[in-house]
Amino acid sequence: MRVLRVAVLLCAVSLPLAAQGAARTSRDYLGFLPSKALDTLYSTGEVTGIAATINDLPLWQSSPFAGDIRAALAGFSSTIAAEGFFLIDAPRAADPAGIDAKIFNSFTAFSSLKGLQVYSVSKGRPETFLFDASRVDPADRTRRLPDTLVTEVPPQAEFVVYENEEQTGDSYVRFQFRHGEPGDPFLVSVENLSAMHWLAFTLVEPGNLRTYFTVVPFPDHLVLYGLTTVKTARLLGLERVKEKSFYYRLRALVSWFAGNVGK
């Protein structure tokens, strides 16, 4: 991944807490999904889709946060978009605050991104995508910082992360988080800070790869919604070759987070 700036475009996203509060289980909360999508989610642990724009993706449009997504991406015209709902086993904790800390610490264990694998469409198998990763000082990106470990989740947080990515090389990512009271949804957004390259072409300019995560905790599961939306250069249709690559990046980040939650 290149320089990914997790810009809290999702700062604008705030799930209606009444909808969550009225739901006692994840399945109650997810009642807005079509029955077929819901069955797929609970039989496989995920339900996903790929399209050209967010308006072509069906899953988010009836969700409690649909209006917030529209607001966050107003004026952004994508050429590739992918979404997914994922079920993750809820972490063991004595109280909602403990679960929140586990979620936050799992999303900020940036050093564990090292060695992250992504499914390669061209090779037909997983391959190492990130060879190195570390939180860094935003004012001096050459200075590495340790991962954070909190017992109390801050209402907002921002991190810059160095990554050495398979195709682009050295890059940086900014993760931003927004969270309310214990048990409230987590809002995370990601935006690239530098260009992404493919072959001899600049495929994605800075700011044109945006990824959003919403994590809603329930006693039985964490419900994670992920959306990645990309504005690529027009390369006589060649940009479509990378369509599934961005989808697999999204899935890789979900797997990374789920793996940390399960530790």
Long-range contacts (C-beta under 8 A, 24 or more apart in sequence): 1-129, 1-130, 1-163, 1-165, 1-168, 1-171, 1-173, 1-192, 1-196, 1-249, 2-163, 2-165, 2-168, 2-171, 2-192, 2-193, 2-194, 2-195, 2-196, 2-204, 2-209, 3-163, 3-171, 3-172, 3-173, 3-192, 3-193, 3-194, 3-206, 4-161, 4-163, 4-171, 4-172, 4-173, 4-174, 4-190, 4-191, 4-192, 4-193, 4-209, 4-211, 5-160, 5-172, 5-173, 5-174, 5-190, 5-191, 5-192, 5-193, 5-207, 6-158, 6-159, 6-173, 6-174, 6-175, 6-176, 6-177, 6-188, 6-189, 6-190, 6-191, 6-211, 7-174, 7-176, 7-189, 7-190, 7-191, 7-210, 8-156, 8-158, 8-176, 8-177, 8-178, 8-187, 8-188, 8-189, 9-72, 9-73, 9-189, 9-191, 9-210, 9-212, 10-68, 10-72, 10-176, 10-178, 10-187, 10-188, 10-189, 10-212, 10-213, 10-214, 11-156, 11-176, 11-178, 11-187, 11-189, 12-68, 12-71, 12-72, 13-65, 13-68, 13-69, 13-71, 13-72, 13-178, 13-187, 13-189, 13-212, 13-214, 14-65, 14-68, 14-178, 14-180, 14-185, 14-187, 15-64, 15-65, 15-68, 15-184, 15-185, 15-187, 15-214, 15-216, 16-64, 16-65, 17-180, 17-184, 17-185, 19-64, 20-64, 20-184, 20-185, 20-216, 23-218, 24-218, 24-219, 25-218, 25-219, 25-220, 26-87, 26-216, 26-218, 26-220, 26-221, 26-222, 26-223, 29-216, 29-218, 29-223, 30-85, 30-223, 32-62, 32-63, 32-64, 33-59, 33-62, 33-85, 34-58, 37-85, 41-85, 41-87, 42-87, 45-86, 45-87, 46-84, 46-85, 46-86, 46-87, 46-254, 47-84, 47-85, 48-82, 48-83, 48-84, 48-85, 48-247, 48-251, 49-82, 49-83, 49-84, 50-80, 50-81, 50-82, 50-243, 50-244, 50-247, 51-81, 51-82, 52-78, 52-79, 52-80, 52-81, 53-77, 53-78, 53-79, 53-81, 53-229, 54-78, 54-81, 54-83, 54-227, 54-229, 56-81, 57-81, 57-82, 57-83, 57-227, 59-83, 59-84, 59-85, 59-225, 60-225, 60-227, 63-225, 65-214, 65-225, 69-212, 69-227, 72-189, 72-212, 73-210, 73-229, 76-210, 76-229, 76-231, 77-231, 78-229, 78-230, 78-231, 79-230, 79-231, 79-232, 79-234, 79-239, 80-229, 80-230, 80-232, 80-239, 80-242, 80-243, 80-246, 81-227, 81-228, 81-229, 81-230, 82-227, 82-228, 82-229, 82-246, 82-247, 82-250, 83-225, 83-226, 83-227, 83-228, 84-225, 84-226, 84-250, 84-251, 84-254, 85-223, 85-224, 85-225, 86-223, 86-224, 86-225, 86-226, 86-254, 86-258, 87-221, 87-222, 87-223, 87-224, 88-221, 88-222, 88-224, 88-257, 88-258, 88-261, 88-262, 89-221, 89-222, 89-261, 89-262, 90-217, 90-218, 90-219, 90-220, 90-221, 90-222, 91-222, 91-261, 91-262, 95-182, 96-182, 96-183, 96-217, 97-152, 97-153, 97-182, 99-182, 99-183, 99-217, 100-153, 100-179, 100-182, 100-183, 100-186, 100-217, 101-150, 101-151, 101-152, 101-153, 102-261, 103-153, 103-186, 103-215, 103-217, 103-222, 103-261, 104-150, 104-153, 104-157, 104-177, 104-179, 104-186, 105-147, 105-148, 105-149, 105-150, 105-260, 106-257, 106-260, 106-261, 106-263, 107-175, 107-177, 107-186, 107-188, 107-213, 107-215, 107-257, 107-260, 108-135, 108-147, 108-148, 108-157, 108-159, 108-175, 108-177, 109-147, 109-260, 110-134, 110-135, 110-147, 110-159, 110-161, 110-175, 111-135, 111-146, 111-147, 112-147, 112-256, 112-259, 112-260, 113-161, 113-163, 113-256, 116-252, 116-256, 117-252, 118-245, 118-248, 118-249, 118-251, 118-252, 119-248, 119-251, 119-252, 121-241, 121-244, 121-245, 121-248, 127-166, 128-166, 129-165, 129-166, 129-249, 129-252, 130-163, 130-164, 130-165, 130-166, 131-164, 131-165, 131-166, 132-162, 132-163, 132-164, 133-161, 133-162, 133-163, 133-164, 134-161, 134-162, 135-159, 135-160, 135-161, 135-162, 136-160, 136-161, 136-162, 136-172, 138-174, 141-172, 153-179, 154-179, 155-179, 155-180, 167-196, 167-197, 167-198, 168-194, 168-196, 168-197, 183-217, 185-214, 185-215, 185-216, 185-217, 186-213, 186-214, 186-215, 186-216, 187-212, 187-213, 187-214, 188-212, 188-213, 188-214, 188-215, 189-213, 198-242, 201-233, 201-235, 201-238, 202-233, 203-232, 203-233, 203-235, 203-239, 203-242, 204-230, 204-231, 204-232, 204-233, 205-231, 205-233, 208-232, 209-246, 211-250, 211-253, 213-253, 213-257, 222-261, 224-254, 224-257, 224-258, 226-250, 226-253, 226-254
